[in-house]
Amino acid sequence: MHPDDLPDGLVVADAAGRVVCFNSAAARITGRPAAEALGRSVEQVLPLEDLRGRRWWRVTDPYGGLAIRTGQPERNLLLPGGREVLVSARYVRPHRTGPVDRLVITLRGTEARRRSERSNAELIATVAHELRSPLTSVKGFTATLLAKWERFTDDQKRLMLETVDADADRVARLITELLDISRIDSGRLEIRRQPVDLPAAVDRHLRAYVAAGQDPARFVRRTGRPLPALWADPDKIDQVLGNLLENAVRHGSGTITIEVAPARTKSGDEGTAVTVGDEGPGIPEESMSRVFTRFWRGSKRGGTGLGLYIVKGIVEAHGGTITVGRSAAGGAEFRFTLPVGAPAFLA
C-alpha cells in the first residue's frame, strides 16, 4: 500500500530527524505541501505545541530521551494558528534500547471527534428537554395535592395521581433509553439468552393494544412453520417488538401485518425473521438510509427519535440484522432477522 492511500496523515523521520515520508493526508491536515516538508527537520515541519503552550518536541525528546520508550500515545496538539490535530508517535529502534532509527508519526483531524461530541451534546439536550415536561407535571400535581388535599374530590385526586404515574413511567422510559444508548455506543449491551417464543411475544403486545382500545381487526399475525428454537434476551426482544409496533400504530395506518417465519441469516445460518408492515404513507426513499440513526423521526408527532437507533443496536448485539423498506401495501416495513443463538452459559 502506498502512503498516500492511507486515510490518516503519516510522517516518517530518519535517524537524524529529517522527514523522509510525508503523505497526502499529512499535507492536507497540516496545510503544508509534501515537497516543502521532505528533507527538513521534523521539528520545523511539525511545530507542535500541547494545550498548555509547551513545544511538544522539547517535552517528548524522541531522539535524546529514555532508551526504553517505544512511542507516544495519541493526544490533542496544536499546529501554528491554533489548529487542533490528534498526534501519536512510534519510536523504531534497531534493537531494544538502541538509538531511534526512525520516528513514525500519525496525524488525524479532530472532525470525527467533534462530530461525536456534538452528537453527545445533542443527546443530552434532547433527553433534558424530554424530561422537563413530565417532571414539571409530576412536581406540579404533587405540590398541588400536598397543599390542597382536602379541597379535591376522590375522582380529582385519582386523575392527578394517574397523570403523575404516567409521567413517572415516561421519565423511567427516557432514562432507560439513555442507558441503552450508552451501552450500545460503548459495546457493553449485555444479552442474557433464554428460550424466546416470538409468536407468543407478538401476541402479548397485540393483546395490550386491543386492551388499550385498538380495533383487533387492525392486526394480522402470520406464523411460518416450523420455527427454529430461538435463544435471545426476552426483555430486549420485547423492547424491539414494542418499538416497531408502536411506530406502526402511531405513524402508520390501515392494517398492521406481523409475520414471524424461519429465515437464514446473512452468513447462511438458521434463524427467525420478524416483519412488521403497515398501510400508511411509508418512509420517503431519501430518508431510508437515516431511519436507524439518532434523532430520526418519521413525523413531528413526539418521541425522542432514539427508538430505532436502540432497536438496531439490540438486534445487532444478538448477531442479527434489521432493514427497512416498503410493504406490499405501500407503507413502512421493518424486518429483523435473529440467529438461533445459544444459551448464555454456552455462548
Kinemage of the C-alpha trace (Angstrom):
@kinemage 1
@onewidth
@group {chain A} dominant
@subgroup {mainchain}
@vectorlist {calphas} color= white
{ca met a 1} P 0.000 0.000 0.000
{ca his a 2} L 1.255 3.475 -0.881
{ca pro a 3} L 1.413 6.012 1.992
{ca asp a 4} L -0.880 8.337 0.007
{ca asp a 5} L -3.611 5.660 0.167
{ca leu a 6} L -3.805 5.945 3.966
{ca pro a 7} L -6.731 7.936 5.420
{ca asp a 8} L -4.563 9.346 8.243
{ca gly a 9} L -1.536 11.598 7.988
{ca leu a 10} L 1.790 9.737 8.011
{ca val a 11} L 5.115 11.438 8.690
{ca val a 12} L 8.370 9.441 8.941
{ca ala a 13} L 11.686 10.941 10.038
{ca asp a 14} L 15.088 9.227 9.754
{ca ala a 15} L 17.738 8.767 12.434
{ca ala a 16} L 18.812 12.402 12.017
{ca gly a 17} L 15.275 13.728 12.431
{ca arg a 18} L 14.830 14.586 8.730
{ca val a 19} L 11.444 13.943 7.119
{ca val a 20} L 11.624 11.116 4.584
{ca cys a 21} L 7.880 10.479 4.168
{ca phe a 22} L 5.018 12.977 4.199
{ca asn a 23} L 1.849 11.573 2.690
{ca ser a 24} L -1.036 13.459 1.088
{ca ala a 25} L -3.236 13.206 4.208
{ca ala a 26} L -0.443 14.833 6.264
{ca ala a 27} L -0.237 17.609 3.670
{ca arg a 28} L -3.992 18.132 3.866
{ca ile a 29} L -4.092 18.157 7.670
{ca thr a 30} L -1.109 20.479 8.132
{ca gly a 31} L -1.681 22.656 5.068
{ca arg a 32} L 1.982 22.112 4.062
{ca pro a 33} L 2.933 20.588 0.667
{ca ala a 34} L 4.963 17.365 0.772
{ca ala a 35} L 7.741 18.925 -1.358
{ca glu a 36} L 8.223 21.597 1.298
{ca ala a 37} L 8.410 19.041 4.115
{ca leu a 38} L 10.707 16.346 2.728
{ca gly a 39} L 14.329 16.652 3.847
{ca arg a 40} L 13.619 19.206 6.551
{ca ser a 41} L 13.760 18.743 10.329
{ca val a 42} L 10.619 17.151 11.712
{ca glu a 43} L 10.518 19.852 14.412
{ca gln a 44} L 10.319 22.538 11.704
{ca val a 45} L 7.779 20.652 9.611
{ca leu a 46} L 5.553 19.912 12.632
{ca pro a 47} L 5.998 22.757 15.148
{ca leu a 48} L 3.547 21.165 17.567
{ca glu a 49} L 2.525 22.570 20.940
{ca asp a 50} L 0.463 20.994 23.687
{ca leu a 51} L -2.645 22.659 25.079
{ca arg a 52} L -0.503 24.410 27.734
{ca gly a 53} L 1.645 26.089 25.081
{ca arg a 54} L 4.726 23.871 25.528
{ca arg a 55} L 6.736 22.782 22.486
{ca trp a 56} L 5.926 19.093 22.072
{ca trp a 57} L 9.360 18.070 20.787
{ca arg a 58} L 11.130 19.586 23.784
{ca val a 59} L 8.802 17.750 26.148
{ca thr a 60} L 8.971 14.348 24.418
{ca asp a 61} L 12.567 14.453 23.053
{ca pro a 62} L 12.234 11.240 20.991
{ca tyr a 63} L 15.897 11.080 19.926
{ca gly a 64} L 17.501 12.017 23.249
{ca gly a 65} L 15.046 10.682 25.820
{ca leu a 66} L 14.909 7.389 27.648
{ca ala a 67} L 16.108 4.484 25.510
{ca ile a 68} L 13.303 2.196 26.717
{ca arg a 69} L 10.485 4.339 25.318
{ca thr a 70} L 8.592 2.968 22.313
{ca gly a 71} L 6.432 5.972 21.408
{ca gln a 72} L 3.793 8.477 22.436
{ca pro a 73} L 0.044 7.725 22.811
{ca glu a 74} L -2.437 9.772 20.820
{ca arg a 75} L -3.066 13.245 22.184
{ca asn a 76} L -4.594 16.513 21.130
{ca leu a 77} L -1.921 19.020 19.997
{ca leu a 78} L -1.880 22.370 18.229
{ca leu a 79} L -0.338 23.413 14.929
{ca pro a 80} L 0.514 27.081 14.233
{ca gly a 81} L -2.666 29.142 14.101
{ca gly a 82} L -4.298 27.035 16.818
{ca arg a 83} L -5.397 24.194 14.509
{ca glu a 84} L -6.056 21.072 16.582
{ca val a 85} L -4.704 17.708 15.461
{ca leu a 86} L -4.559 14.260 17.048
{ca val a 87} L -0.948 13.034 17.094
{ca ser a 88} L 0.652 9.721 18.041
{ca ala a 89} L 4.249 8.583 17.531
{ca arg a 90} L 6.230 5.353 17.448
{ca tyr a 91} L 9.959 5.113 18.006
{ca val a 92} L 11.613 2.453 15.821
{ca arg a 93} L 14.942 1.199 17.193
{ca pro a 94} L 17.306 -1.323 15.542
{ca his a 95} L 17.428 -3.141 18.883
{ca arg a 96} L 15.510 -2.776 22.125
{ca thr a 97} L 17.481 0.034 23.818
{ca gly a 98} L 19.351 1.337 20.792
{ca pro a 99} L 19.066 4.852 19.330
{ca val a 100} L 15.926 5.833 17.410
{ca asp a 101} L 16.347 4.711 13.805
{ca arg a 102} L 13.006 6.048 12.580
{ca leu a 103} L 10.300 8.243 14.047
{ca val a 104} L 6.821 7.348 12.746
{ca ile a 105} L 4.102 9.938 13.400
{ca thr a 106} L 0.403 9.663 12.598
{ca leu a 107} L -1.873 12.689 12.329
{ca arg a 108} L -5.649 12.794 12.413
{ca gly a 109} L -8.030 15.695 12.135
{ca thr a 110} L -10.399 16.331 15.018
{ca glu a 111} L -13.563 16.492 12.876
{ca ala a 112} L -14.729 12.957 13.795
{ca arg a 113} L -14.200 13.627 17.495
{ca arg a 114} L -16.039 16.947 17.229
{ca arg a 115} L -18.952 15.231 15.458
{ca ser a 116} L -19.104 12.686 18.285
{ca glu a 117} L -19.004 15.450 20.904
{ca arg a 118} L -21.767 17.358 19.095
{ca ser a 119} L -23.859 14.203 18.891
{ca asn a 120} L -23.432 13.560 22.617
{ca ala a 121} L -24.283 17.177 23.419
{ca glu a 122} L -27.391 16.902 21.250
{ca leu a 123} L -28.362 13.672 23.030
{ca ile a 124} L -28.065 15.339 26.446
{ca ala a 125} L -30.059 18.373 25.269
{ca thr a 126} L -32.797 16.174 23.758
{ca val a 127} L -33.181 13.980 26.836
{ca ala a 128} L -33.093 17.011 29.167
{ca his a 129} L -35.839 18.648 27.095
{ca glu a 130} L -37.949 15.482 27.101
{ca leu a 131} L -37.501 15.040 30.871
{ca arg a 132} L -38.508 18.595 31.696
{ca ser a 133} L -42.162 18.192 30.650
{ca pro a 134} L -43.093 15.091 32.724
{ca leu a 135} L -41.063 16.265 35.719
{ca thr a 136} L -42.845 19.641 35.654
{ca ser a 137} L -46.177 17.788 35.601
{ca val a 138} L -45.161 15.457 38.443
{ca lys a 139} L -43.908 18.338 40.582
{ca gly a 140} L -46.986 20.476 39.860
{ca phe a 141} L -49.549 17.817 40.703
{ca thr a 142} L -47.764 16.526 43.820
{ca ala a 143} L -47.266 20.075 45.145
{ca thr a 144} L -50.948 20.853 44.495
{ca leu a 145} L -52.141 17.682 46.214
{ca leu a 146} L -49.900 18.252 49.233
{ca ala a 147} L -51.030 21.863 49.636
{ca lys a 148} L -54.759 21.414 48.943
{ca trp a 149} L -55.541 17.744 49.535
{ca glu a 150} L -58.834 18.372 51.317
{ca arg a 151} L -60.218 20.572 48.524
{ca phe a 152} L -60.286 17.850 45.887
{ca thr a 153} L -62.767 15.040 45.372
{ca asp a 154} L -61.592 11.442 45.175
{ca asp a 155} L -62.096 11.463 41.389
{ca gln a 156} L -59.956 14.584 41.008
{ca lys a 157} L -57.216 13.064 43.174
{ca arg a 158} L -57.320 9.839 41.169
{ca leu a 159} L -56.981 11.767 37.878
{ca met a 160} L -53.976 13.718 39.196
{ca leu a 161} L -52.292 10.590 40.553
{ca glu a 162} L -52.888 8.711 37.299
{ca thr a 163} L -51.205 11.590 35.437
{ca val a 164} L -48.272 11.525 37.856
{ca asp a 165} L -47.998 7.734 37.404
{ca ala a 166} L -47.996 8.023 33.598
{ca asp a 167} L -45.392 10.809 33.665
{ca ala a 168} L -43.191 8.809 36.059
{ca asp a 169} L -43.337 5.920 33.567
{ca arg a 170} L -42.292 8.330 30.805
{ca val a 171} L -39.295 9.511 32.853
{ca ala a 172} L -38.268 5.916 33.551
{ca arg a 173} L -38.564 5.108 29.834
{ca leu a 174} L -36.359 8.068 28.873
{ca ile a 175} L -33.688 7.107 31.405
{ca thr a 176} L -33.766 3.521 30.095
{ca glu a 177} L -33.263 4.837 26.538
{ca leu a 178} L -30.305 6.922 27.675
{ca leu a 179} L -28.698 3.948 29.440
{ca asp a 180} L -29.317 1.712 26.400
{ca ile a 181} L -27.619 4.202 24.085
{ca ser a 182} L -24.650 4.484 26.437
{ca arg a 183} L -24.263 0.696 26.485
{ca ile a 184} L -24.704 0.351 22.712
{ca asp a 185} L -22.150 3.075 21.953
{ca ser a 186} L -19.596 1.553 24.333
{ca gly a 187} L -20.246 -2.038 23.208
{ca arg a 188} L -21.408 -3.025 26.718
{ca leu a 189} L -25.003 -4.023 25.951
{ca glu a 190} L -25.447 -7.328 27.809
{ca ile a 191} L -27.510 -10.080 26.199
{ca arg a 192} L -28.894 -12.733 28.559
{ca arg a 193} L -30.053 -15.519 26.275
{ca gln a 194} L -33.087 -17.627 27.167
{ca pro a 195} L -35.629 -19.526 25.058
{ca val a 196} L -37.931 -16.997 23.393
{ca asp a 197} L -41.323 -17.782 21.853
{ca leu a 198} L -41.591 -14.972 19.282
{ca pro a 199} L -45.236 -15.582 18.223
{ca ala a 200} L -46.296 -15.526 21.901
{ca ala a 201} L -44.292 -12.326 22.467
{ca val a 202} L -46.038 -10.675 19.489
{ca asp a 203} L -49.447 -11.818 20.789
{ca arg a 204} L -48.768 -10.235 24.201
{ca his a 205} L -48.150 -6.863 22.557
{ca leu a 206} L -51.249 -7.176 20.374
{ca arg a 207} L -53.442 -8.032 23.364
{ca ala a 208} L -52.132 -4.924 25.155
{ca tyr a 209} L -53.052 -2.722 22.169
{ca val a 210} L -56.538 -4.246 21.967
{ca ala a 211} L -56.998 -3.737 25.726
{ca ala a 212} L -55.994 -0.084 25.225
{ca gly a 213} L -58.775 0.405 22.667
{ca gln a 214} L -57.273 -0.572 19.305
{ca asp a 215} L -59.542 -2.493 16.934
{ca pro a 216} L -58.446 -6.188 16.937
{ca ala a 217} L -59.200 -6.344 13.206
{ca arg a 218} L -56.381 -3.861 12.608
{ca phe a 219} L -53.742 -6.511 13.412
{ca val a 220} L -52.901 -9.591 11.354
{ca arg a 221} L -50.306 -12.009 12.688
{ca arg a 222} L -48.918 -14.765 10.454
{ca thr a 223} L -46.538 -17.505 11.514
{ca gly a 224} L -44.422 -19.640 9.214
{ca arg a 225} L -43.613 -23.121 10.443
{ca pro a 226} L -41.531 -24.822 11.596
{ca leu a 227} L -39.837 -22.093 13.616
{ca pro a 228} L -36.373 -22.942 14.964
{ca ala a 229} L -35.771 -22.739 18.715
{ca leu a 230} L -34.593 -19.205 19.462
{ca trp a 231} L -32.243 -18.207 22.270
{ca ala a 232} L -32.316 -14.458 22.879
{ca asp a 233} L -32.796 -11.844 25.585
{ca pro a 234} L -36.616 -11.827 26.086
{ca asp a 235} L -36.743 -8.339 27.625
{ca lys a 236} L -34.722 -6.783 24.809
{ca ile a 237} L -36.683 -8.616 22.103
{ca asp a 238} L -39.865 -7.296 23.766
{ca gln a 239} L -38.324 -3.814 23.535
{ca val a 240} L -37.679 -4.288 19.804
{ca leu a 241} L -41.201 -5.585 19.137
{ca gly a 242} L -42.765 -2.847 21.250
{ca asn a 243} L -40.911 -0.107 19.400
{ca leu a 244} L -41.697 -1.428 15.915
{ca leu a 245} L -45.380 -1.977 16.727
{ca glu a 246} L -45.672 1.436 18.391
{ca asn a 247} L -44.207 3.051 15.249
{ca ala a 248} L -46.695 1.182 13.056
{ca val a 249} L -49.661 2.132 15.272
{ca arg a 250} L -48.603 5.752 15.743
{ca his a 251} L -47.248 6.631 12.298
{ca gly a 252} L -48.862 4.053 10.025
{ca ser a 253} L -52.489 3.437 9.152
{ca gly a 254} L -54.781 0.646 7.998
{ca thr a 255} L -53.954 -2.988 8.738
{ca ile a 256} L -50.703 -3.806 10.521
{ca thr a 257} L -49.276 -7.164 9.482
{ca ile a 258} L -46.778 -9.018 11.650
{ca glu a 259} L -45.133 -12.087 10.201
{ca val a 260} L -42.861 -14.482 12.109
{ca ala a 261} L -41.127 -17.008 9.905
{ca pro a 262} L -37.987 -19.156 9.652
{ca ala a 263} L -35.186 -17.433 7.750
{ca arg a 264} L -31.490 -17.570 7.011
{ca thr a 265} L -29.062 -15.040 8.410
{ca lys a 266} L -26.519 -13.190 6.267
{ca ser a 267} L -23.982 -15.910 6.985
{ca gly a 268} L -26.479 -18.596 5.925
{ca asp a 269} L -27.171 -19.858 9.440
{ca glu a 270} L -30.614 -20.851 10.708
{ca gly a 271} L -32.664 -18.013 12.172
{ca thr a 272} L -36.034 -16.348 12.572
{ca ala a 273} L -37.310 -13.212 10.843
{ca val a 274} L -40.000 -10.847 12.090
{ca thr a 275} L -41.638 -8.454 9.625
{ca val a 276} L -43.852 -5.542 10.715
{ca gly a 277} L -45.656 -3.715 7.891
{ca asp a 278} L -48.452 -1.172 7.701
{ca glu a 279} L -50.600 0.539 5.088
{ca gly a 280} L -49.604 4.121 5.900
{ca pro a 281} L -47.726 6.651 3.765
{ca gly a 282} L -44.431 4.811 4.301
{ca ile a 283} L -40.971 6.305 4.657
{ca pro a 284} L -39.675 8.582 1.884
{ca glu a 285} L -36.940 6.985 -0.212
{ca glu a 286} L -34.456 9.714 0.678
{ca ser a 287} L -34.955 9.015 4.407
{ca met a 288} L -34.437 5.241 4.263
{ca ser a 289} L -30.696 5.475 4.969
{ca arg a 290} L -31.257 7.633 8.090
{ca val a 291} L -34.038 5.659 9.772
{ca phe a 292} L -31.717 3.911 12.261
{ca thr a 293} L -29.649 6.968 13.149
{ca arg a 294} L -30.016 9.018 16.319
{ca phe a 295} L -32.833 11.567 16.431
{ca trp a 296} L -34.542 10.412 13.223
{ca arg a 297} L -38.280 10.993 13.437
{ca gly a 298} L -40.782 9.708 10.915
{ca ser a 299} L -43.084 12.603 11.741
{ca lys a 300} L -43.304 15.502 14.155
{ca arg a 301} L -45.661 13.599 16.434
{ca gly a 302} L -43.489 13.408 19.557
{ca gly a 303} L -40.791 10.979 20.581
{ca thr a 304} L -37.062 11.431 21.039
{ca gly a 305} L -36.067 9.846 17.724
{ca leu a 306} L -33.871 7.358 19.626
{ca gly a 307} L -36.081 4.254 19.492
{ca leu a 308} L -34.985 2.825 16.144
{ca tyr a 309} L -31.319 3.540 16.921
{ca ile a 310} L -31.734 1.402 20.057
{ca val a 311} L -33.661 -1.284 18.131
{ca lys a 312} L -30.789 -1.614 15.649
{ca gly a 313} L -28.264 -1.809 18.496
{ca ile a 314} L -30.223 -4.577 20.239
{ca val a 315} L -30.705 -6.632 17.059
{ca glu a 316} L -27.012 -6.327 16.133
{ca ala a 317} L -25.947 -7.218 19.697
{ca his a 318} L -27.820 -10.503 19.111
{ca gly a 319} L -25.835 -11.031 15.905
{ca gly a 320} L -28.869 -10.190 13.770
{ca thr a 321} L -29.723 -7.639 11.092
{ca ile a 322} L -32.562 -5.177 10.565
{ca thr a 323} L -33.765 -3.476 7.384
{ca val a 324} L -36.473 -1.045 6.366
{ca gly a 325} L -38.416 -0.858 3.117
{ca arg a 326} L -41.923 -0.626 1.692
{ca ser a 327} L -44.651 -3.132 2.464
{ca ala a 328} L -46.787 -4.696 -0.252
{ca ala a 329} L -49.493 -2.174 0.682
{ca gly a 330} L -47.084 0.751 0.250
{ca gly a 331} L -46.487 1.532 3.922
{ca ala a 332} L -43.351 1.119 6.012
{ca glu a 333} L -41.994 -2.380 6.548
{ca phe a 334} L -39.360 -3.294 9.141
{ca arg a 335} L -37.766 -6.735 9.087
{ca phe a 336} L -35.271 -8.087 11.580
{ca thr a 337} L -33.593 -11.478 11.478
{ca leu a 338} L -32.106 -13.176 14.542
{ca pro a 339} L -29.781 -16.191 14.515
{ca val a 340} L -30.868 -19.188 16.561
{ca gly a 341} L -28.260 -18.318 19.218
{ca ala a 342} L -27.178 -20.412 22.177
{ca pro a 343} L -27.814 -20.397 25.923
{ca ala a 344} L -25.835 -17.782 27.860
{ca phe a 345} L -23.721 -20.477 29.559
{ca leu a 346} L -22.682 -21.867 26.147
{ca ala a 347} L -22.274 -18.541 24.280
